[in-house]
Amino acid sequence: MVEATVMKNNIKVYRAMHELTQEQLAEKIGVSRQTVLAIESNKYLPSLGLAFKIADLFKKKVEDIFIYQKEDEDEN
């Protein structure tokens, strides 16, 4: 059995709480709207610097925004 790591996030939740569109969030953190979409849908992991920018914008800790999970995978 192999242990896989998954990084999930609450960006969409915090973005909604702050009434920000993906475009507005993207402008505030200096990326494209497509990058925000990719991060929200867990298709792209942001750099550490970008993760801190996002957390700082929402006045939260990085751990509140990004959730690290371990998942068991069967090895074939």
RAGI-V883199 format. One line per field, one symbol per residue. phi: phi as a letter, one per 30 degrees, with the letter a starting at -180 (. if undefined). psi: psi as a letter, one per 40 degrees, with the letter a starting at -180 (. if undefined). burial: I if it has 16 or more other ideal C-beta (glycine too) atoms within 10 Angstrom, else O. A space follows every 10 residues. Layout:
phi = ???
psi = ???
burial = ???
This chain:
phi = .ccccbccbc eddddddchc dedddeddci bdddddedde chcbcddedd ddddddedhb dedddcccbc bdbddc
psi = hhhiihhiif dddddddefh idddddddef iidddddddd efehhiiddd dddddddefi iddddhhhih hhhhh.
burial = OOOOOOOOII IOOIIOOOOI OIOOIIOOIO IOOOIIOOII OOOOOIOOOI IOOIIOIIOO OOOOIIOOOO OOOOOO
